[in-house]
Amino acid sequence: MRKILFVCCFYLNAEVIAQADNEIQVYASPTIQKNWTIFELHSNYTFKGSKLLADPKQAKWVNETIEITHGFAKNFEIGFYTFTAFSPNGKFQYLGNQVRPRVTVPDSWKWKIGASLSLEFGFFRPDDTTAFNWQGELRPIIDKTIGNWYFAFNPNIDFVLTGDGKGAGIAPQFKTVYTINQKVGIGFEYYGSLGTFKDILPGNLQEHLIGPMIDLYIHPMWEINGGLLFGLTENSNQRILKILLGRRRGK
């Protein structure tokens, strides 16, 4: 998620930011195959925002993120993001771009878990009334399949290099899925934002989101994921619908 900037600004300036989360995804460890490309559309709608908002209608953003990832080597890929949104009044807004190189542990190492590491970097703004800030995230990715169960943990470190919210923060993410007949995966996803390493936020100002998810495996070339997230704290967006659609293209 891309919200650490707004949480930091809240903590420093004592004001609530109504922007929604953009790309909401727990990553799996494998990178895309060499010379393959995947095109993804992340669509998120906030039905209900933070309980601390003076005007709850400020939270009703539709966020649309385009992610294009290409495999340059067997265990190396680069992703490119374009962030856009529709504000509560229906206005289209361009919010920024990021690039994301990622490397995964080769199968030849024979680790008992899957593992990879990505670094995102670029410029972003919460809306078109604010300045762009340079920011990104360091994302370790650990996952494991046990029978029909799949588990993934992303202990992310978000960082902001410019603007009032400069600093590095803690944003853990987790996913578990049970696969039925290799066609449908049912489980839940969790997303958190705890504040910066120097200043962990009070509990009610932290962001904790959790909710049921479904993955559809209708075709190897398609990626389909969706679900509903619920906020567990006052400063969390209280209800977000997320849909991810992806299409792979081979060489």
FIKE-978296 format. One record per residue: z negated, y, x negated of N, C-alpha, C in turn. Coordinates in steps of 0.001 Angstrom, whole numbers, plus 524288, in hexadecimal, padded with zeros to 5 digits. Layout:
BEGIN
NODE     nzz     nyy     nxx    cazz    cayy    caxx     czz     cyy     cxx
NODE       Z       Y       X       Z       Y       X       Z       Y       X
...
//
This chain:
BEGIN
NODE     nzz     nyy     nxx    cazz    cayy    caxx     czz     cyy     cxx
NODE   80000   7FB5D   7FCB5   80000   80000   80000   80000   804D6   7FC91
NODE   801D4   80917   7FEDA   8021B   80DF0   7FBEB   7FE66   811F2   7FE62
NODE   7F94F   810EA   7FE40   7F5BC   81485   800CE   7F16D   81679   7FD36
NODE   7F11E   8148F   7F869   7ECD8   81625   7F4FD   7ECDE   81C03   7F419
NODE   7F17B   81E68   7F3CE   7F1DF   8240D   7F31C   7EF19   826DE   7F786
NODE   7EFE4   82509   7FC4D   7EDB1   827B4   800D0   7E7D6   826BC   80138
NODE   7E60B   8220B   7FFC3   7E07A   820FB   7FFCE   7DDB1   82461   7FBD5
NODE   7E011   824EB   7F729   7DDB1   82844   7F325   7DD7B   82DEF   7F4F4
NODE   7E1B5   82FBA   7F758   7E1C5   8351C   7F946   7DD9A   835E6   7FD6C
NODE   7DCD1   831ED   800B0   7D8BE   83250   804A4   7D36D   83300   80207
NODE   7D276   82FD1   7FE20   7CD63   82FDE   7FB8C   7CC6B   834FF   7F8C5
NODE   7D085   8372A   7F661   7CFE0   83BE8   7F350   7CFBD   840CC   7F6B5
NODE   7D2C5   840C6   7FAE1   7D367   84588   7FDEF   7D0D5   84546   8034B
NODE   7CE76   840CB   80496   7CBCB   8401E   80994   7CF59   8412B   80E32
NODE   7D422   83F38   80DE8   7D79A   83FA9   81254   7DA52   83A80   81327
NODE   7DB8A   8392E   81807   7DDF0   83430   8193D   7E3CC   834CA   81962
NODE   7E696   83135   816B4   7EC3E   8312C   816B3   7EE21   82D4A   81AC8
NODE   7F1F3   82EE3   81DFC   7F389   82BA9   82269   7F81D   8281B   82141
NODE   7FA1B   82834   81C89   7FEB5   8251B   81B46   7FD86   81F46   81BA2
NODE   80184   81C47   81D13   800FA   816A0   81D66   8020A   81420   8181A
NODE   80159   80F03   817D6   802A8   80C17   81322   80879   80AE4   81324
NODE   80AC8   80A99   80E74   8106E   809E7   80E07   811D3   80428   80D6D
NODE   812B0   8026F   808A0   813F8   7FCF6   807BB   80EEC   7F9CE   807BE
NODE   80E3D   7F670   80BA6   8097F   7F349   80C2A   80B06   7ED9E   80B44
NODE   8098D   7EB87   806B9   80B46   7E645   80555   807BE   7E3FB   80125
NODE   80630   7DF17   801D2   803A0   7DC22   7FDB6   807E2   7D912   7FAE3
NODE   80844   7D9CB   7F5C2   80C87   7D77B   7F2C4   80B5C   7D1DD   7F130
NODE   80F75   7CE95   7F140   80F4C   7C961   7EEF2   810E2   7C9C6   7E937
NODE   80F78   7C5DB   7E613   81054   7C63E   7E070   81600   7C58E   7DEB6
NODE   81943   7C24A   7E139   81E8E   7C183   7DF1F   821E1   7C673   7DF5F
NODE   824EC   7C758   7DB53   828DE   7CB74   7DB68   82DE9   7C937   7DDAB
NODE   83173   7CCA2   7DF4F   83668   7CAD9   7E170   839C9   7C890   7DD0C
NODE   83D36   7C4F4   7DE75   84071   7C254   7DA92   843F0   7C635   7D7AE
NODE   8455D   7C4B8   7D2E6   848D9   7C7EF   7CFBD   84E05   7C8D8   7D297
NODE   84FC2   7CDB7   7D289   854AC   7CF78   7D4ED   85497   7CF62   7DAE9
NODE   85010   7CE82   7DD33   84F7E   7CEDD   7E2E4   84D09   7D423   7E43F
NODE   84DD1   7D5C3   7E922   84B9E   7DAAA   7EB1E   84961   7D9B8   7F08C
NODE   844F7   7DC23   7F1A5   842D3   7DBFA   7F6E8   84237   7E187   7F8F1
NODE   843FB   7E262   7FDB7   84395   7E769   80069   83F68   7E6D9   8049F
NODE   83B75   7EA45   80477   83726   7E9E6   8082D   8364C   7EF17   80AFC
NODE   834F3   7EEB0   80FF7   8337C   7F338   8131A   82DEE   7F266   81506
NODE   82A6E   7F5F0   8136A   824FA   7F5D7   8151F   82450   7F9E5   81970
NODE   822FF   7F829   81E22   82248   7FBB0   82298   81CAA   7FB44   82478
NODE   819E1   7FFAD   8247B   81469   7FFC3   82612   81373   80426   829F4
NODE   8109A   802EF   82E15   80F4E   806E6   831FE   8096A   806EF   832E0
NODE   80723   80B83   8328A   80188   80C1C   83368   80086   80D82   8391C
NODE   7FE4E   809DC   83BF9   7FCE2   80AD9   84170   7F814   80E55   841CF
NODE   7F46D   80D78   83E2F   7EF86   8105D   83E4C   7EDA7   81137   838C1
NODE   7EC81   81615   83762   7EAF8   81765   83213   7E521   81780   83147
NODE   7E388   81A45   82D31   7DE0B   81AAE   82BD0   7DAD3   81CFA   83049
NODE   7D621   81AF0   830DB   7D28C   81D0C   834CD   7D0A4   82282   83363
NODE   7D180   8241C   82E72   7CFA1   8292E   82CAD   7D38B   82D92   82DA8
NODE   7D823   82C48   82FBA   7DC0E   83049   830CD   7DA66   833C9   83554
NODE   7DB36   838E3   834A1   7DA25   83C89   838EA   7DDFB   83BBA   83D61
NODE   7E2EB   83A8E   83C04   7E6F8   83995   83FEB   7E94E   83431   83EF0
NODE   7E7DB   83036   84205   7E9CC   82AE1   84122   7EFBA   82A70   8413E
NODE   7F26D   82DFF   843E1   7F824   82DB7   84436   7FABB   82E9F   83EE7
NODE   7F7E1   83109   83B36   7FA05   831EE   835FF   7FB4F   82CCF   83331
NODE   7F8FB   82886   834DB   7F986   82392   8320B   7FE61   82081   83395
NODE   80107   821FC   837B7   80537   81EB7   839D5   80A54   81F5E   836C8
NODE   80A3E   81DAD   831E7   80ECF   81DD5   82E82   811C6   818AB   82EC4
NODE   816E4   818F0   82E24   81A2E   8145F   82D3E   81C18   814AC   8279F
NODE   81A96   810F5   8246D   81C17   810EE   81EE9   82056   80CD9   81DFA
NODE   8248E   80E84   81B72   828F1   80B14   81A34   829DD   80B3F   8144C
NODE   8291B   806CE   811BA   829CE   80663   80C15   82E19   80278   80AE6
NODE   831E0   80419   807C4   8360C   800A2   805FC   834BA   7FED2   80079
NODE   834AC   7F9B3   7FFAA   83386   7F766   7FA91   83821   7F3FB   7F8EB
NODE   83A4A   7F507   7F45C   83E9B   7F1F0   7F231   83CDC   7EFC2   7ECF6
NODE   83CE9   7EA8A   7EC73   83B02   7E7F9   7E7BD   83F46   7E479   7E583
NODE   84020   7E4E4   7E065   8442B   7E1C9   7DDCE   841CA   7DEAD   7D952
NODE   84356   7D9BD   7D8D4   84190   7D674   7D491   844F8   7D714   7CFC5
NODE   842BD   7D911   7CB8F   845AF   7DA00   7C6BA   84526   7D58B   7C2D4
NODE   84131   7D252   7C377   8405F   7CDC7   7C01B   83D6F   7C9B6   7C34C
NODE   83C8A   7C530   7C0F4   83A1C   7C0F5   7C3E5   834C1   7C26F   7C5F4
NODE   831E0   7C568   7C2EF   82C8B   7C6D9   7C47F   82BB3   7CCBA   7C494
NODE   82FD7   7CFB1   7C58F   82F65   7D569   7C568   832DA   7D7D6   7C99A
NODE   83095   7DB8C   7CC85   83367   7DE51   7D09F   831FB   7E415   7D077
NODE   83546   7E745   7D2EF   83415   7ECCC   7D3A7   8350F   7EE2A   7D95B
NODE   83133   7F0AD   7DBC7   831A9   7F26C   7E12A   83201   7F855   7E16F
NODE   834A1   7FA3F   7E578   8353C   7FFE0   7E652   833EA   80116   7EBFB
NODE   83080   80507   7ECD0   82EA9   80667   7F20A   8307B   80BDB   7F398
NODE   831CC   80C6C   7F88F   83291   8118B   7FAEC   82EF3   811E3   7FFA4
NODE   82B6E   815CE   7FF9C   82790   81672   803BE   82947   81AB6   8078C
NODE   82961   81970   80C89   82A9F   81D3A   8109B   826E8   81C64   8152F
NODE   826F0   82017   818D0   82382   81F9B   81D59   8256A   82324   821B9
NODE   823A4   821DB   82663   8243B   82549   82AE9   81EC6   82722   82C65
NODE   81DF6   82C41   82C5F   818E0   82E7B   82DAA   817CE   82DC9   8337C
NODE   81301   82EC6   8353E   811C6   82E2A   83AD0   81542   83155   83E72
NODE   8178D   835AA   83C93   81B1C   838BA   83FDD   820C4   836DF   83F7B
NODE   821AB   8327A   83CB0   826DE   83039   83C5A   82A33   83237   837E0
NODE   8281F   83590   83490   82B1F   837C7   8303D   82BA9   833DF   82BC8
NODE   8306D   83320   829D9   83160   82FAB   82562   82FB9   8326E   8205D
NODE   82D01   82F82   81CE5   82B25   831C4   81805   82C35   82E0A   81377
NODE   82E32   83032   80F39   82ED1   82D4F   80A55   829D4   82DF8   8072B
NODE   8277F   8298F   80568   8225C   829C7   802F9   8224E   8286F   7FD32
NODE   82691   82626   7FB16   8268C   82525   7F57D   82943   82021   7F3F6
NODE   8290C   81F02   7EEE1   82B63   81A4B   7ECA1   827E1   8180B   7E86D
NODE   8283C   812E1   7E7BE   82577   8104C   7E374   828DA   80BF4   7E146
NODE   827D2   80A91   7DC55   82A58   80622   7D9D0   8261E   8023C   7D846
NODE   8276F   7FD2C   7D872   8236C   7F928   7D78D   82587   7F49F   7D442
NODE   824C4   7F4A0   7CF1A   825D8   7EFF4   7CC01   8217F   7EBEE   7CCC9
NODE   82304   7E6E7   7CCB5   81F1A   7E2C1   7CD61   8209E   7DDFB   7CA2D
NODE   81CBD   7DB93   7C7B7   81D8D   7D6DD   7C498   819D5   7D2A8   7C693
NODE   81BB6   7CDC0   7C69F   81875   7C971   7C87F   817A0   7C56E   7C42E
NODE   81374   7C27D   7C489   81241   7BE6E   7C0B9   81634   7B9FC   7C146
NODE   818CB   7B85D   7BD10   81CC3   7B430   7BD6C   81A5B   7AEF7   7BF0F
NODE   81D71   7ABC3   7C1D0   81BA5   7A688   7C357   81A56   7A337   7BE8D
NODE   81CFA   7A43D   7BA1E   81C20   7A125   7B561   81695   7A1B4   7B341
NODE   813CC   7A5D2   7B4E6   80E6C   7A671   7B32C   80AC0   7A2A5   7B5F1
NODE   80C83   7A08C   7BA6C   80997   79C96   7BD63   80434   79E7D   7BF27
NODE   803F5   7A36F   7C0C8   7FF1D   7A562   7C314   7FE30   7A2C0   7C85A
NODE   7F955   7A233   7C9D8   7F802   79FC6   7CED5   7F853   7A3A0   7D362
NODE   7F916   7A899   7D22F   7F9CE   7AC9D   7D630   7FEC5   7AFA5   7D4F1
NODE   80109   7B226   7D8DA   8054E   7B5C3   7D7E6   8031E   7BB0B   7D655
NODE   805CC   7BDBF   7D2C5   803DA   7C2D0   7D0EF   80867   7C642   7CF41
NODE   80812   7CB32   7D0A6   80BDE   7CF08   7CEDA   80945   7D45F   7CEB1
NODE   80C10   7D825   7CC6F   809EB   7DD62   7CBCE   80E40   7E15B   7CCB6
NODE   80D36   7E52D   7D01D   8110B   7E948   7D117   80E9B   7EE99   7D012
NODE   811FA   7F259   7CEC9   81055   7F7C3   7CDF7   813FB   7FB4E   7D107
NODE   811E2   7FDEB   7D4F3   814F4   801A2   7D80D   813E6   80725   7D628
NODE   81810   80A4F   7D622   8176C   80FB6   7D470   81B93   81310   7D707
NODE   81A00   817BF   7D8AD   81DBD   81B4E   7DB10   81B01   82007   7DD53
NODE   81DB4   822B0   7E0DF   81B89   8275C   7E34A   81B25   82682   7E92D
NODE   81729   828F2   7EB7D   815F7   827FD   7F0FF   81319   82CB4   7F339
NODE   813B4   82D84   7F850   810BC   83185   7FB0D   80F49   82F66   80075
NODE   80ADD   83116   802AC   8094C   82F1C   807CE   80CB4   8311A   80C3E
NODE   80EE1   835E4   80BB3   81271   83805   80FA3   8157E   83C84   80D26
NODE   81931   83EC3   81011   81CA5   842BB   80DBD   81A32   84824   80D56
NODE   81531   848A3   80E98   81274   84D9B   80DD2   80F6A   84DAA   808AE
NODE   80F5C   84949   805DD   80C5D   848E0   8010C   80FFD   847C9   7FC70
NODE   80E00   848A1   7F7BC   81119   847D6   7F301   8113B   84210   7F18A
NODE   8155E   84093   7EEB0   815A5   83B50   7EC8B   811A3   83ABC   7E82A
NODE   80F58   83619   7E7C2   80BE0   834CD   7E375   80DE1   82FED   7E0B6
NODE   80D31   82FC6   7DB95   80E96   82B1E   7D898   80A26   82735   7D919
NODE   80B84   8226F   7DAA9   8077C   81E84   7DBAD   809DD   81915   7DB95
NODE   8069D   81516   7DC29   80884   80FB9   7DC2E   80417   80BDF   7DC92
NODE   80534   80709   7DAEB   8012D   80305   7DB19   80258   7FEBD   7D71D
NODE   7FE31   7FC73   7D50E   7FE7D   7F7C6   7D1DE   7FCA8   7F344   7D54C
NODE   80021   7EF57   7D603   7FF02   7EB3A   7D9D3   7FF06   7E5D4   7D732
NODE   7FA6D   7E3B7   7D5DE   7FA2A   7DE32   7D473   7FAD6   7DAE6   7D95F
NODE   7FD78   7D677   7D8E5   7FE93   7D31B   7DD62   7FD0D   7CD89   7DBFF
NODE   7F9A6   7CB41   7DF1B   7F7DF   7C5E6   7DE50   7F896   7C2FD   7E372
NODE   7FAFA   7BE51   7E348   7FB87   7BB5B   7E817   7FB53   7B582   7E711
NODE   7FAA2   7B294   7EB59   7FA0F   7ACEE   7EAF0   7FB76   7AA6E   7F028
NODE   7FE6B   7A61E   7EFFB   7FF9A   7A303   7F49A   7FC9D   79DE1   7F44B
NODE   7F9C4   79CAB   7F86D   7F6CB   797CC   7F8CE   7F83E   79530   7FDEF
NODE   7FB89   79138   7FDA6   7FD61   78EBE   8026F   8007A   7929A   805AF
NODE   7FEF9   79342   80A93   80190   79706   80E09   7FF3F   79C7C   80DA9
NODE   7FB3F   79D27   80A60   7F8B0   7A234   809E2   7FADE   7A536   80537
NODE   7FB56   7AA51   805F8   7FCF4   7ADDA   801C1   7F904   7B246   8015C
NODE   7F785   7B3A6   7FC89   7F3CF   7B7E0   7FB99   7F60C   7BB91   7F778
NODE   7F57E   7C0AA   7F85C   7F747   7C48D   7F492   7F342   7C8EB   7F432
NODE   7F24F   7CAB8   7EF63   7EE99   7CEF5   7EE64   7F12C   7D2EF   7EACF
NODE   7F128   7D7E3   7EC6B   7F34C   7DC37   7E953   7EEF1   7E02C   7E84E
NODE   7EC2F   7DFE5   7E3E1   7E812   7E3B5   7E2AF   7EA60   7E8B3   7E052
NODE   7ECA9   7EBF2   7E3A9   7EFCB   7F067   7E1E9   7EC7F   7F4D0   7DFAB
NODE   7EEE8   7F79C   7DBF9   7ECBD   7FC81   7D9F7   7F0AD   800CA   7DB2A
NODE   7EF49   80443   7DEC5   7F29B   808BD   7E00C   7F13F   80D49   7DC74
NODE   7F53B   81074   7DB16   7F416   81504   7D7DB   7F75B   819AC   7D99A
NODE   7F516   81E46   7D90E   7F7AA   82338   7DA46   7F73A   826A1   7D56B
NODE   7FBB2   828A0   7D37F   7FBD2   82B7E   7CE8B   7FBF6   83164   7CF37
NODE   7FD84   8334B   7D3C4   7FDD2   838F0   7D4AB   7FB5D   83A48   7D9EB
NODE   7FA19   83F47   7DAA6   7F7E2   84107   7DF95   7F202   84082   7DFD5
NODE   7EFCF   841C1   7E45E   7EA23   841C9   7E502   7E7B8   83C59   7E4DE
NODE   7EAC9   83859   7E609   7E89F   83315   7E65F   7E937   82FE8   7E16F
NODE   7E98C   8326B   7DCD6   7EA50   82F8E   7D7F0   7E5EC   82BA0   7D708
NODE   7E782   82707   7D526   7E3AE   822FF   7D404   7E5EB   81D9D   7D4F9
NODE   7E2BE   819A3   7D417   7E44D   81436   7D4EB   7E070   811B4   7D8A7
NODE   7E278   80EA5   7DC4F   7DF2C   80C6A   7E055   7DFF8   80698   7E10E
NODE   7DC97   80458   7E43D   7DC64   7FEBA   7E51F   7DE7E   7FD8F   7EA8C
NODE   7E27D   7FA2F   7EADD   7E4FA   7F91B   7EFE1   7E64B   7F347   7F04D
NODE   7E265   7EFEE   7F14C   7E35D   7EA4E   7F18B   7E648   7E8BA   7F683
NODE   7E958   7E48D   7F60B   7EC49   7E274   7FA80   7EC0D   7DC82   7FA4D
NODE   7EC20   7DA12   7FEE7   7EBB0   7D464   7FF29   7EECD   7D257   803C9
NODE   7F0EC   7CD9C   80329   7F3E5   7CB1E   8075D   7F2FC   7C547   80740
NODE   7F273   7C2F4   80BDB   7F26D   7BD4B   80C4E   7F5C8   7BBB7   810F0
NODE   7F8B7   7B771   81044   7FC6C   7B5AF   81440   7FC3F   7AFBF   814A1
NODE   7FC75   7ADC3   8196D   7FD1A   7A827   81A5D   8028D   7A752   81C9C
NODE   805B1   7A40C   819F4   80B1B   7A32E   81B7C   80B9E   79E6E   81F04
NODE   80E85   79F1D   8234D   80F51   79B00   82727   81500   79940   826FE
NODE   815D7   79440   825B5   81B19   791EE   825A6   81EEF   794F5   82235
NODE   81CEF   797AB   81E3A   8202B   79AAA   81A95   82383   79ED1   81D58
NODE   821F5   7A059   82211   824F4   7A425   8251F   821E2   7A917   82659
NODE   81CCA   7A87E   82734   81982   7ACE3   828D1   81480   7ACE9   82599
NODE   8131B   7B17B   82395   80E29   7B223   820EB   80A9C   7B5B9   82407
NODE   805D1   7B402   82501   8020B   7B712   82803   7FD39   7B7F0   824A7
NODE   7FB6D   7BCCA   8245E   7F6E6   7BDEC   82129   7F4F2   7C36B   82201
NODE   7F2A9   7C5AC   81DDA   7F0DE   7CB12   81E39   7F19E   7CDC0   818FA
NODE   7F1C2   7D2F7   81923   7F22C   7D62C   81471   7EDD8   7DA3A   81479
NODE   7EC08   7DB9E   80FC7   7E7ED   7DF93   80F1C   7E9C5   7E3A8   80B31
NODE   7E89B   7E8A1   80C49   7E9E7   7ECF7   808CC   7E52D   7F08F   8085E
NODE   7E3D7   7F202   80392   7DF66   7F570   802CB   7E0A7   7F9EB   7FF26
NODE   7DDBB   7FE20   7FF9A   7DDFC   80288   7FC07   7D86A   80496   7FB79
NODE   7D621   803E0   7F6CF   7D081   804AB   7F621   7CF17   809E5   7F3BF
NODE   7D2FF   80CD1   7F1D7   7D1F5   811B0   7EF19   7D375   81129   7E964
NODE   7D1D2   814E1   7E635   7D335   814D3   7E0A4   7CF26   811C9   7DD82
NODE   7D088   81086   7D8A3   7CCD5   80DCA   7D54C   7C80E   8112F   7D42E
NODE   7C8D4   81658   7D3EB   7C470   819DA   7D2E4   7C10C   81AA6   7D7B5
NODE   7C375   81A92   7DC45   7C09E   81BBB   7E11C   7C254   817F7   7E569
NODE   7BF62   813B4   7E604   7C04E   81032   7EA67   7BEB0   8130E   7EF62
NODE   7C20D   81305   7F343   7C0FE   815E2   7F812   7BC8D   81369   7FB2F
NODE   7B9B4   81695   7FE3C   7B5FC   81451   801F4   7B8CD   81098   805AB
NODE   7B604   80CD3   807A5   7B86A   808B9   80ACF   7BBD1   80AA8   80F42
NODE   7BA10   80EA8   8121A   7BD0B   81075   816A0   7C1FC   81369   81519
NODE   7C261   8151F   81018   7C709   817DF   80E4B   7CAE4   81445   80B87
NODE   7C94D   80F7A   80A6E   7CCDE   80BB2   80836   7D0C3   809E2   80C58
NODE   7D51C   807A3   80A84   7D8EF   80568   80E21   7D8B1   7FF76   80DB6
NODE   7D7D5   7FCEC   8122F   7D7EE   7F73D   81282   7DB0A   7F5B9   81759
NODE   7DF6A   7F309   81685   7E2CE   7F15B   81AC3   7E36E   7EB78   81A91
NODE   7E33A   7E8EB   81F17   7E3FF   7E349   81F52   7E68A   7E1F3   8248A
NODE   7E9B8   7DDD1   82482   7EC2D   7DC64   8296A   7EF7B   7D780   82909
NODE   7F0E0   7D540   82D90   7F415   7D087   82DB6   7F9B4   7D1AE   82C2D
NODE   7FC28   7CDE6   8298E   80184   7CE77   827B2   804A1   7C98B   828EB
NODE   809C2   7CA2B   8291E   80D46   7C5C2   829D4   811E1   7C655   82614
NODE   8135C   7C208   8238D   81802   7C1C0   82041   81BC0   7BDD1   822B7
NODE   820B9   7BF4A   8232D   824B0   7BBD9   8255A   8286F   7BA2D   82111
NODE   8292B   7B51F   8207E   82CA1   7B2F8   81C79   8318A   7B0C8   81F1D
NODE   8347E   7B43D   82199   83904   7B283   824A2   83DB3   7B13D   82136
NODE   83DE2   7B392   81C7A   84248   7B2AE   818F5   840A2   7B45D   8137F
NODE   84236   7B170   80F5D   84091   7B2D8   80A07   84235   7B84E   80856
NODE   8463A   7BA74   80AC5   84826   7BF9E   8092E   8453C   7C40F   80BDE
NODE   841E2   7C2C1   80FAF   83F35   7C6CE   812AE   83957   7C6A8   811AE
NODE   836F1   7CB2E   811D3   83144   7CBC8   81184   82F74   7CED1   81648
NODE   82BF2   7CC7A   81952   82A09   7CEFD   81E1E   8241C   7CE7F   81E4A
NODE   8217C   7D2F0   81EA9   81BC8   7D30E   81EDA   81A1F   7D763   82293
NODE   81625   7D65F   825A3   81436   7DA6C   82929   80EA0   7D95E   82ACB
NODE   80C18   7DD6B   82CCC   806C9   7DCB6   82E98   8044C   7E1CF   8303B
NODE   7FF64   7E17E   83198   7FC6F   7E5FE   8337B   7F770   7E670   83056
NODE   7F68D   7EB0A   82E04   7F1F0   7EBF8   82AD3   7EDFD   7EF4B   82DCB
NODE   7E900   7EE06   82D14   7E4C0   7F0DB   82FA1   7E125   7F329   82B7C
NODE   7DF9C   7F814   82C35   7DC1D   7FAAE   82890   7D67D   7F914   82963
NODE   7D3A4   7F845   82510   7CE30   7F69F   82554   7CA61   7FB09   82440
NODE   7CC62   7FF96   82284   7C8FD   8040B   82163   7CB07   808D9   82448
NODE   7C7DD   80CEE   82477   7C959   811A4   82754   7CE32   8143F   82518
NODE   7CEC9   8142C   81FE9   7D323   816E2   81D78   7D7FF   8137B   81CE0
NODE   7D7CA   80EA4   81EB1   7DC76   80B5A   81EB7   7DFDF   80CDB   82359
NODE   7E516   80C72   8229D   7E863   80C78   82738   7E6CB   807CF   82A8B
NODE   7E5D0   808C3   82F8D   7E346   804D1   832C7   7E6E7   8007D   834AC
NODE   7EBEF   801AE   8352F   7EF87   7FDBA   8372A   7F503   7FEE8   83539
NODE   7F747   7FB52   83221   7FC80   7FC08   82FDF   7FFC6   7F730   830F4
NODE   80472   7F7F7   832F7   80852   7F3D6   83376   80BCA   7F3E9   82EA6
NODE   80C70   7EF6B   82C0C   80FC4   7EF21   82769   813DD   7EAE2   82822
NODE   818B3   7EC31   82695   81D0A   7E87B   826C6   82016   7E8E6   821B0
NODE   8212F   7E46F   81F4B   82443   7E439   81A7B   828FE   7E0BA   81B6F
NODE   82D9F   7E2DE   81A74   83277   7DFE7   81AD1   83533   7E010   8158A
NODE   8368F   7DB7D   81374   83921   7DB39   80E6A   83DE6   7D7B8   80E8A
NODE   841D5   7D913   80B68   846AF   7D5F8   80B17   84827   7D54E   8055A
NODE   848A1   7D075   80399   84A16   7CF4B   7FE3A   85004   7CEE1   7FDA5
NODE   851D9   7D065   7F91F   8576D   7CFE4   7F7D8   857E4   7CD59   7F27D
NODE   85AD7   7C901   7F22C   85B7F   7C643   7ED47   8602C   7C820   7EA49
NODE   860B4   7C639   7E57E   8650F   7C7E0   7E223   86A26   7C561   7E3FC
//
